[in-house]
Amino acid sequence: MAITSSCLPMKLIFATGNAHKLEEVQAVIPSAFSVLSLKDLEFEYDIPETGDTLEDNALIKARFIHQKYGDNVFAEDTGLEITALDGLPGVITARYAGPQRDHNNNMAKVLHELSSHEDRSAQFRAVIALIYENTEYLFEGILTGTMSVIKKGDQGFGYDPIFIPTGYDKTAAELGPAVKNQISHRVRALAKMVAFLNDLK
């Protein structure tokens, strides 16, 4: 999914400490936007994600950094929502198997819980919270797919090795970043945010 912009450079803080998410955003954000990470700001603390929804958590992170630095900021929260598990892991996607946030343990738990289910449909849903000129906005991106039976691929992170996007026969970790950066839920939400910012210019 292409993201285009003709704006002059605009500084935005991306309120994340996740290096993988930062790389994904930097790979697709137009050059008209100068994105600073929390590492660039030498902010190395975890922001507690205590919300009940993805929207809540994205807003919590964006508000925290906005209050601290006063700049335009965006934050993102993503959930894997599996139909047979009633939408779980959802808001606890990163810590589904425990607070240690271990990707392999998370995947093992999902595969175990799905072992007796025929319906393996799922979706990744990303929510971006943007605070621009002291006003809050939300943008959503969804990538549908199915959960695989075993892990495959090593070019992704999180649940990528067990998630097969709709229209493909390989996991997101097999497809690699070039394809993922065109179709991902995060990129789709980001495209909406960029289009919104362009319209304000």
C-alpha positions in Angstrom: 0.0 0.0 0.0 1.7 3.2 -1.2 1.8 6.3 1.0 2.4 9.5 -0.7 2.8 13.1 0.5 3.8 16.4 -1.0 4.0 18.3 2.3 7.1 20.1 3.6 8.8 18.2 6.3 6.7 17.9 9.4 8.1 16.7 12.7 6.2 13.9 14.4 7.2 11.9 17.5 6.4 8.2 17.3 5.7 7.1 20.8 7.2 3.6 20.7 10.1 1.8 22.2 9.6 -1.2 19.8 12.4 -1.2 17.3 10.5 -3.5 14.8 7.5 -1.1 14.7 9.8 1.9 14.2 11.6 0.2 11.3 8.2 -0.6 9.7 7.0 2.9 10.0 10.3 4.5 8.8 10.3 2.2 5.8 7.0 3.6 4.5 6.6 7.1 6.0 7.0 9.8 3.3 10.1 12.0 3.4 7.8 14.9 4.0 7.5 13.7 7.6 10.5 13.7 10.0 9.8 11.0 12.5 11.5 11.0 15.9 11.5 7.9 18.1 11.6 7.8 21.8 15.2 6.6 21.5 16.0 9.9 19.6 14.5 11.7 22.6 16.5 9.6 25.0 13.3 8.5 26.6 13.9 4.9 27.8 11.0 4.2 30.1 8.0 1.9 29.6 4.6 3.7 29.4 2.1 1.5 31.2 -0.6 0.2 28.8 -3.5 -0.1 31.2 -6.4 0.5 28.8 -9.2 -2.0 28.0 -9.0 -1.5 24.3 -6.4 -0.8 21.6 -7.8 2.7 21.3 -7.3 3.3 25.0 -3.7 2.1 25.0 -2.7 4.1 21.9 -4.2 7.3 23.4 -2.4 6.6 26.8 1.0 6.5 25.1 0.3 9.5 22.8 -1.0 11.6 25.7 1.9 10.8 27.9 4.5 11.8 25.4 2.5 14.9 24.3 2.3 16.1 27.8 6.0 15.6 28.3 7.3 17.2 25.1 4.4 19.2 23.7 5.0 18.2 20.1 2.8 16.5 17.6 2.9 12.8 18.4 1.4 9.5 17.4 1.3 6.2 19.1 0.1 2.8 17.9 -1.4 -0.3 19.5 -2.0 -3.6 17.7 -4.1 -6.6 18.5 -4.4 -10.1 17.0 -8.1 -10.9 17.0 -8.8 -14.6 16.5 -12.4 -15.6 15.7 -12.4 -19.0 17.4 -10.9 -17.4 20.6 -13.7 -14.7 20.8 -11.3 -12.0 19.7 -8.4 -13.0 21.9 -5.5 -12.2 22.4 -6.7 -8.7 21.4 -5.5 -6.0 23.7 -3.2 -8.4 25.5 -1.5 -9.6 22.3 2.0 -8.8 23.4 1.7 -10.4 26.8 -0.8 -13.3 26.0 1.5 -16.0 27.5 2.7 -13.7 30.3 4.2 -10.4 31.2 7.6 -11.4 29.8 6.2 -10.7 26.3 7.9 -13.7 24.7 6.9 -14.1 21.1 7.6 -17.9 21.0 5.5 -18.5 24.1 2.7 -16.4 22.7 2.6 -18.3 19.5 2.8 -21.6 21.3 -0.2 -20.7 23.4 -2.3 -19.6 20.4 -1.4 -22.8 18.4 -2.3 -24.9 21.4 -5.7 -23.2 21.9 -6.5 -23.5 18.2 -5.6 -27.2 18.0 -9.3 -28.3 18.4 -10.8 -25.5 16.2 -11.5 -25.7 12.5 -12.1 -22.0 12.1 -8.7 -20.4 12.1 -9.8 -17.0 10.7 -8.2 -14.0 12.4 -7.3 -10.4 11.8 -4.6 -8.0 12.9 -6.0 -4.6 13.9 -3.9 -1.5 14.4 -5.0 1.7 16.0 -3.0 4.9 15.7 -3.7 7.8 18.1 -2.5 11.1 16.7 -2.3 14.3 18.8 -1.9 17.1 16.3 -2.1 20.7 17.4 -3.6 19.6 20.7 -6.4 17.7 19.1 -6.8 13.9 19.2 -7.5 11.6 16.2 -7.8 7.9 15.8 -7.0 5.8 12.7 -7.6 2.1 12.2 -6.0 -0.5 9.9 -7.0 -4.1 9.5 -5.3 -7.1 7.9 -7.4 -10.3 7.6 -6.0 -13.8 7.4 -5.8 -17.2 8.9 -3.7 -18.8 11.6 -1.3 -21.5 10.3 -0.8 -24.9 12.0 2.9 -24.5 12.5 5.4 -21.7 12.6 7.0 -20.8 9.2 9.4 -18.1 8.2 12.0 -15.9 10.0 11.5 -12.5 8.4 9.0 -11.1 10.8 8.3 -10.5 14.5 5.5 -11.1 16.9 2.9 -13.5 15.5 4.1 -13.2 11.9 5.3 -16.8 11.6 1.8 -18.2 12.3 -0.3 -15.6 10.5 -1.2 -16.1 6.8 -2.6 -12.8 5.2 -5.7 -13.1 3.0 -4.7 -13.7 -0.6 -1.4 -15.4 0.2 -0.3 -18.9 0.9 2.7 -18.0 3.1 3.0 -16.6 6.6 3.8 -12.9 7.1 7.3 -14.0 8.3 7.8 -15.9 5.0 6.6 -13.0 2.8 9.2 -10.7 4.3 9.3 -6.9 4.9 8.9 -5.8 1.3 5.5 -7.4 1.0 4.5 -6.8 4.6 5.2 -3.1 4.3 2.7 -3.0 1.4 -0.2 -4.8 3.2 0.2 -4.6 6.9 -2.5 -3.4 9.3 0.0 -0.8 10.7 0.8 0.6 7.2 -3.0 0.8 6.4 -3.6 2.8 9.6 -0.5 5.0 8.9 -1.8 5.7 5.3 -5.0 7.1 6.8 -3.0 9.3 9.2 -0.8 10.6 6.4 -3.8 11.3 4.2 -5.4 13.2 7.0 -2.3 15.3 7.7 -2.0 16.1 4.0 -5.6 17.3 3.9 -4.8 19.7 6.7 -2.1 21.4 4.7 
